[in-house]
Amino acid sequence: MQNYDLPDANTGNTFNGAVFTFADIELIPEPEFFQGQPFDTAELSVSPGFGLEPVLQLSSERESLRIETGRVSSITITPFLVALPPGLYHWDLKITFADGRIKTYIGGKWRINPIITV
C-alpha cells in the first residue's frame, strides 16, 4: 500500500477534497489486474488508530467519493465539512472492481487542527 498523508484540515471547516489518479503504474502494485478493469465502488475510512472503529466513512455509493474510469481512472473526495475533533487520524481507500476483487492501494495520516473562532 502506498503512503500518502492528506493535507491538514481544520475542525469545523470545509475540506476542499482531493483527487487520486491511477495513471502512474508505480502506484499500482498489480498493474496487470488493474488495466482495463473499471472500479465498481470505493470507500474511504478514517480512524483514530489501527483496529479502531472508523469515525468517518466516505463512499461512492453515498456520492461523497466520485469515480471516473477510463484509460486514466480517478477517485475524487468531494468537499465536505470536517466534524472530527482535533487529532491525528489514519485513513485508507478501498476499491472494489467490477469483477469483485477488493484492493486497498493507498492510505496514510490526516491531521485535524483545532480552531479558535467558534
N, CA and C atoms as a LAMMPS dump frame, in Angstrom:
ITEM: TIMESTEP
0
ITEM: NUMBER OF ATOMS
354
ITEM: BOX BOUNDS ff ff ff
-5.0000000000000000e+02 5.0000000000000000e+02
-5.0000000000000000e+02 5.0000000000000000e+02
-5.0000000000000000e+02 5.0000000000000000e+02
ITEM: ATOMS id mol type element x y z
1 1 1 N 0.848 -1.172 0
2 1 2 C 0 0 0
3 1 3 C 0.898 1.24 0
4 2 1 N 0.543 2.2 -0.846
5 2 2 C 1.261 3.464 -0.905
6 2 3 C 0.836 4.365 0.248
7 3 1 N 1.795 5.097 0.824
8 3 2 C 1.505 6.023 1.907
9 3 3 C 1.344 7.433 1.346
10 4 1 N 0.25 8.088 1.734
11 4 2 C 0.018 9.474 1.348
12 4 3 C -0.732 10.153 2.49
13 5 1 N -0.148 11.198 3.037
14 5 2 C -0.805 11.947 4.097
15 5 3 C -1.685 13.022 3.475
16 6 1 N -2.96 13.009 3.84
17 6 2 C -3.884 14.037 3.353
18 6 3 C -3.465 15.401 3.904
19 7 1 N -3.766 16.478 3.188
20 7 2 C -3.455 17.816 3.71
21 7 3 C -4.193 18.064 5.028
22 8 1 N -3.515 18.729 5.962
23 8 2 C -4.152 19.065 7.234
24 8 3 C -5.471 19.797 6.986
25 9 1 N -6.403 19.608 7.91
26 9 2 C -7.698 20.284 7.836
27 9 3 C -8.022 20.857 9.207
28 10 1 N -8.885 21.84 9.232
29 10 2 C -9.345 22.442 10.49
30 10 3 C -10.726 21.921 10.829
31 11 1 N -10.923 21.539 12.085
32 11 2 C -12.233 21.077 12.51
33 11 3 C -13.247 22.202 12.322
34 12 1 N -14.452 21.856 11.9
35 12 2 C -15.497 22.845 11.683
36 12 3 C -15.359 23.632 10.398
37 13 1 N -14.411 23.251 9.538
38 13 2 C -14.191 23.923 8.258
39 13 3 C -14.412 22.93 7.118
40 14 1 N -14.566 23.446 5.919
41 14 2 C -14.762 22.595 4.749
42 14 3 C -13.423 22.076 4.239
43 15 1 N -13.326 20.766 4.094
44 15 2 C -12.168 20.14 3.45
45 15 3 C -12.414 20.234 1.948
46 16 1 N -11.443 20.753 1.214
47 16 2 C -11.64 21.016 -0.211
48 16 3 C -11.671 19.776 -1.087
49 17 1 N -11.363 18.636 -0.533
50 17 2 C -11.372 17.41 -1.307
51 17 3 C -9.983 17.075 -1.837
52 18 1 N -9.895 15.985 -2.574
53 18 2 C -8.637 15.524 -3.155
54 18 3 C -8.967 14.603 -4.311
55 19 1 N -8.02 14.463 -5.221
56 19 2 C -8.189 13.566 -6.372
57 19 3 C -7.033 12.586 -6.396
58 20 1 N -7.362 11.305 -6.496
59 20 2 C -6.359 10.257 -6.658
60 20 3 C -6.473 9.741 -8.083
61 21 1 N -5.408 9.906 -8.851
62 21 2 C -5.396 9.485 -10.246
63 21 3 C -4.562 8.23 -10.379
64 22 1 N -5.136 7.223 -10.986
65 22 2 C -4.459 5.944 -11.158
66 22 3 C -3.976 5.825 -12.592
67 23 1 N -2.899 6.55 -12.874
68 23 2 C -2.298 6.514 -14.198
69 23 3 C -0.841 6.109 -14.101
70 24 1 N -0.22 6.406 -12.96
71 24 2 C 1.181 6.091 -12.748
72 24 3 C 1.28 4.629 -12.328
73 25 1 N 1.842 3.807 -13.186
74 25 2 C 1.912 2.363 -12.957
75 25 3 C 2.627 2.038 -11.653
76 26 1 N 3.523 2.933 -11.175
77 26 2 C 4.225 2.685 -9.924
78 26 3 C 3.291 2.733 -8.727
79 27 1 N 2.161 3.418 -8.845
80 27 2 C 1.199 3.473 -7.745
81 27 3 C 0.368 2.203 -7.65
82 28 1 N 0.442 1.384 -8.67
83 28 2 C -0.411 0.206 -8.725
84 28 3 C 0.45 -1.039 -8.567
85 29 1 N 0.374 -1.699 -7.389
86 29 2 C 1.229 -2.85 -7.142
87 29 3 C 1.009 -4.011 -8.115
88 30 1 N -0.188 -4.155 -8.638
89 30 2 C -0.504 -5.269 -9.538
90 30 3 C -1.118 -4.718 -10.812
91 31 1 N -0.333 -4.027 -11.649
92 31 2 C -0.907 -3.338 -12.81
93 31 3 C -1.625 -4.274 -13.774
94 32 1 N -1.207 -5.52 -13.84
95 32 2 C -1.868 -6.431 -14.776
96 32 3 C -3.317 -6.689 -14.381
97 33 1 N -3.644 -6.564 -13.093
98 33 2 C -5.025 -6.744 -12.657
99 33 3 C -5.828 -5.463 -12.801
100 34 1 N -5.141 -4.341 -12.802
101 34 2 C -5.813 -3.05 -12.829
102 34 3 C -6.226 -2.628 -14.227
103 35 1 N -5.35 -2.809 -15.192
104 35 2 C -5.567 -2.282 -16.533
105 35 3 C -6.857 -2.825 -17.146
106 36 1 N -7.695 -1.911 -17.567
107 36 2 C -8.93 -2.276 -18.242
108 36 3 C -10.05 -2.687 -17.312
109 37 1 N -9.812 -2.667 -15.996
110 37 2 C -10.84 -3.072 -15.05
111 37 3 C -11.475 -1.835 -14.419
112 38 1 N -12.736 -1.583 -14.668
113 38 2 C -13.367 -0.407 -14.066
114 38 3 C -13.599 -0.594 -12.564
115 39 1 N -13.526 0.527 -11.836
116 39 2 C -13.885 0.496 -10.418
117 39 3 C -15.395 0.337 -10.326
118 40 1 N -15.851 -0.446 -9.371
119 40 2 C -17.278 -0.572 -9.119
120 40 3 C -17.668 0.381 -7.985
121 41 1 N -16.971 0.259 -6.847
122 41 2 C -17.225 1.145 -5.715
123 41 3 C -15.894 1.508 -5.049
124 42 1 N -15.929 2.564 -4.262
125 42 2 C -14.773 2.976 -3.476
126 42 3 C -15.269 3.428 -2.112
127 43 1 N -14.455 3.154 -1.084
128 43 2 C -14.797 3.566 0.271
129 43 3 C -13.544 4.055 0.975
130 44 1 N -13.619 5.23 1.579
131 44 2 C -12.517 5.788 2.34
132 44 3 C -12.936 5.8 3.803
133 45 1 N -12.102 5.198 4.655
134 45 2 C -12.385 5.142 6.089
135 45 3 C -11.326 5.915 6.848
136 46 1 N -11.761 6.663 7.87
137 46 2 C -10.871 7.437 8.736
138 46 3 C -11.064 6.934 10.157
139 47 1 N -9.946 6.638 10.839
140 47 2 C -9.996 6.091 12.186
141 47 3 C -8.941 6.765 13.061
142 48 1 N -9.194 6.854 14.375
143 48 2 C -8.181 7.432 15.258
144 48 3 C -6.984 6.512 15.485
145 49 1 N -7.073 5.279 15.052
146 49 2 C -5.96 4.343 15.211
147 49 3 C -6.27 3.021 14.551
148 50 1 N -5.238 2.231 14.321
149 50 2 C -5.416 0.934 13.678
150 50 3 C -6.218 0.007 14.582
151 51 1 N -7.181 -0.674 14.01
152 51 2 C -8.025 -1.596 14.753
153 51 3 C -9.198 -0.928 15.453
154 52 1 N -9.295 0.395 15.381
155 52 2 C -10.412 1.111 16
156 52 3 C -11.49 1.38 14.954
157 53 1 N -12.709 1.529 15.427
158 53 2 C -13.832 1.795 14.527
159 53 3 C -13.62 3.101 13.766
160 54 1 N -13.997 3.14 12.492
161 54 2 C -13.899 4.398 11.744
162 54 3 C -14.805 5.47 12.344
163 55 1 N -14.316 6.696 12.335
164 55 2 C -15.111 7.838 12.798
165 55 3 C -15.68 8.617 11.618
166 56 1 N -15.23 8.265 10.406
167 56 2 C -15.73 8.884 9.184
168 56 3 C -15.599 7.881 8.055
169 57 1 N -16.658 7.732 7.273
170 57 2 C -16.614 6.868 6.1
171 57 3 C -17.219 7.611 4.921
172 58 1 N -16.441 7.7 3.852
173 58 2 C -16.902 8.3 2.609
174 58 3 C -17.052 7.182 1.598
175 59 1 N -18.033 7.294 0.712
176 59 2 C -18.305 6.193 -0.204
177 59 3 C -18.825 6.7 -1.544
178 60 1 N -18.472 5.972 -2.578
179 60 2 C -19.021 6.29 -3.901
180 60 3 C -20.52 6.013 -3.933
181 61 1 N -20.98 5.099 -3.114
182 61 2 C -22.408 4.79 -3.071
183 61 3 C -23.201 5.922 -2.418
184 62 1 N -22.553 6.702 -1.559
185 62 2 C -23.215 7.85 -0.917
186 62 3 C -22.806 9.155 -1.59
187 63 1 N -22.081 9.045 -2.687
188 63 2 C -21.652 10.168 -3.525
189 63 3 C -20.689 11.131 -2.828
190 64 1 N -20.043 10.703 -1.735
191 64 2 C -19.001 11.524 -1.114
192 64 3 C -17.65 11.233 -1.77
193 65 1 N -17.6 10.176 -2.573
194 65 2 C -16.469 9.877 -3.452
195 65 3 C -17.011 9.761 -4.865
196 66 1 N -16.281 10.313 -5.831
197 66 2 C -16.71 10.237 -7.236
198 66 3 C -15.679 9.422 -8.012
199 67 1 N -16.152 8.445 -8.753
200 67 2 C -15.293 7.563 -9.54
201 67 3 C -15.39 7.94 -11.01
202 68 1 N -14.236 8.033 -11.658
203 68 2 C -14.174 8.202 -13.111
204 68 3 C -13.228 7.143 -13.639
205 69 1 N -13.722 6.338 -14.567
206 69 2 C -12.886 5.269 -15.116
207 69 3 C -12.624 5.521 -16.586
208 70 1 N -11.539 4.985 -17.042
209 70 2 C -11.115 5.139 -18.426
210 70 3 C -9.657 4.747 -18.532
211 71 1 N -8.988 5.256 -19.563
212 71 2 C -7.567 4.965 -19.714
213 71 3 C -6.794 5.435 -18.481
214 72 1 N -7.188 6.582 -17.954
215 72 2 C -6.696 7.077 -16.675
216 72 3 C -7.918 7.163 -15.768
217 73 1 N -7.891 6.44 -14.654
218 73 2 C -9.027 6.439 -13.735
219 73 3 C -8.712 7.303 -12.528
220 74 1 N -9.769 7.82 -11.898
221 74 2 C -9.552 8.65 -10.717
222 74 3 C -10.688 8.456 -9.72
223 75 1 N -10.363 8.756 -8.469
224 75 2 C -11.347 8.787 -7.391
225 75 3 C -11.198 10.147 -6.733
226 76 1 N -12.303 10.878 -6.625
227 76 2 C -12.298 12.223 -6.072
228 76 3 C -13.034 12.236 -4.741
229 77 1 N -12.393 12.803 -3.721
230 77 2 C -13.081 13.087 -2.466
231 77 3 C -13.774 14.425 -2.67
232 78 1 N -15.087 14.45 -2.59
233 78 2 C -15.815 15.702 -2.774
234 78 3 C -15.708 16.546 -1.493
235 79 1 N -15.769 17.871 -1.602
236 79 2 C -15.664 18.723 -0.412
237 79 3 C -16.74 18.39 0.623
238 80 1 N -16.35 18.501 1.897
239 80 2 C -17.293 18.232 2.985
240 80 3 C -16.851 18.978 4.235
241 81 1 N -17.779 19.153 5.166
242 81 2 C -17.498 19.82 6.435
243 81 3 C -16.815 18.827 7.378
244 82 1 N -15.668 19.199 7.911
245 82 2 C -14.922 18.338 8.84
246 82 3 C -15.536 18.474 10.231
247 83 1 N -16.15 17.401 10.703
248 83 2 C -16.81 17.414 12.004
249 83 3 C -16.07 16.518 13.004
250 84 1 N -14.781 16.31 12.773
251 84 2 C -13.983 15.471 13.662
252 84 3 C -13.276 16.327 14.707
253 85 1 N -13.087 15.807 15.918
254 85 2 C -12.299 16.539 16.902
255 85 3 C -10.834 16.615 16.454
256 86 1 N -10.1 17.62 16.919
257 86 2 C -8.691 17.71 16.56
258 86 3 C -7.93 16.44 16.952
259 87 1 N -6.959 16.09 16.141
260 87 2 C -6.145 14.909 16.422
261 87 3 C -5.506 14.373 15.157
262 88 1 N -4.759 13.299 15.321
263 88 2 C -4.114 12.629 14.193
264 88 3 C -4.901 11.362 13.884
265 89 1 N -5.321 11.231 12.651
266 89 2 C -6.141 10.105 12.218
267 89 3 C -5.399 9.294 11.151
268 90 1 N -5.868 8.088 10.932
269 90 2 C -5.35 7.222 9.874
270 90 3 C -6.482 6.951 8.895
271 91 1 N -6.143 6.813 7.624
272 91 2 C -7.167 6.6 6.606
273 91 3 C -6.658 5.606 5.573
274 92 1 N -7.584 4.986 4.874
275 92 2 C -7.238 4.2 3.689
276 92 3 C -8.41 4.192 2.719
277 93 1 N -8.1 3.84 1.486
278 93 2 C -9.076 3.871 0.399
279 93 3 C -9.205 2.465 -0.175
280 94 1 N -10.38 1.881 -0.024
281 94 2 C -10.649 0.525 -0.519
282 94 3 C -11.421 0.628 -1.829
283 95 1 N -10.931 -0.08 -2.831
284 95 2 C -11.557 -0.088 -4.158
285 95 3 C -12.108 -1.475 -4.434
286 96 1 N -13.352 -1.535 -4.885
287 96 2 C -13.928 -2.792 -5.355
288 96 3 C -14.056 -2.684 -6.864
289 97 1 N -13.478 -3.653 -7.569
290 97 2 C -13.519 -3.667 -9.025
291 97 3 C -14.789 -4.353 -9.507
292 98 1 N -15.122 -4.118 -10.761
293 98 2 C -16.342 -4.68 -11.352
294 98 3 C -16.344 -6.205 -11.31
295 99 1 N -15.146 -6.819 -11.311
296 99 2 C -15.092 -8.289 -11.275
297 99 3 C -15.11 -8.846 -9.852
298 100 1 N -15.292 -7.964 -8.834
299 100 2 C -15.426 -8.411 -7.454
300 100 3 C -14.157 -8.341 -6.62
301 101 1 N -12.997 -8.111 -7.241
302 101 2 C -11.761 -8.001 -6.458
303 101 3 C -11.794 -6.744 -5.601
304 102 1 N -11.211 -6.825 -4.41
305 102 2 C -11.126 -5.705 -3.487
306 102 3 C -9.654 -5.417 -3.235
307 103 1 N -9.263 -4.142 -3.386
308 103 2 C -7.871 -3.743 -3.197
309 103 3 C -7.808 -2.45 -2.39
310 104 1 N -6.824 -2.352 -1.508
311 104 2 C -6.534 -1.127 -0.774
312 104 3 C -5.141 -0.697 -1.194
313 105 1 N -5.066 0.279 -2.102
314 105 2 C -3.792 0.697 -2.685
315 105 3 C -3.134 1.857 -1.954
316 106 1 N -3.916 2.671 -1.231
317 106 2 C -3.37 3.903 -0.692
318 106 3 C -3.985 4.213 0.669
319 107 1 N -3.199 4.828 1.529
320 107 2 C -3.652 5.228 2.852
321 107 3 C -2.586 6.087 3.502
322 108 1 N -2.87 6.596 4.674
323 108 2 C -1.894 7.427 5.366
324 108 3 C -2.483 8.088 6.588
325 109 1 N -1.958 9.26 6.899
326 109 2 C -2.386 10.006 8.082
327 109 3 C -3.129 11.268 7.649
328 110 1 N -3.921 11.784 8.585
329 110 2 C -4.655 13.025 8.347
330 110 3 C -4.763 13.78 9.665
331 111 1 N -4.17 14.951 9.72
332 111 2 C -4.201 15.759 10.933
333 111 3 C -5.354 16.758 10.859
334 112 1 N -6.154 16.764 11.936
335 112 2 C -7.239 17.727 12.081
336 112 3 C -6.811 18.714 13.173
337 113 1 N -6.762 19.982 12.795
338 113 2 C -6.315 21.034 13.712
339 113 3 C -7.496 21.697 14.409
340 114 1 N -7.266 22.193 15.646
341 114 2 C -8.326 22.932 16.327
342 114 3 C -8.439 24.34 15.746
343 115 1 N -9.575 24.96 15.989
344 115 2 C -9.753 26.364 15.596
345 115 3 C -10.106 27.164 16.839
346 116 1 N -9.848 28.45 16.802
347 116 2 C -10.133 29.313 17.954
348 116 3 C -11.54 29.903 17.833
349 117 1 N -11.862 30.408 16.637
350 117 2 C -13.164 31.019 16.421
351 117 3 C -14.219 29.938 16.302
352 118 1 N -15.265 30.036 17.093
353 118 2 C -16.313 29.019 17.079
354 118 3 C -17.507 29.526 16.31
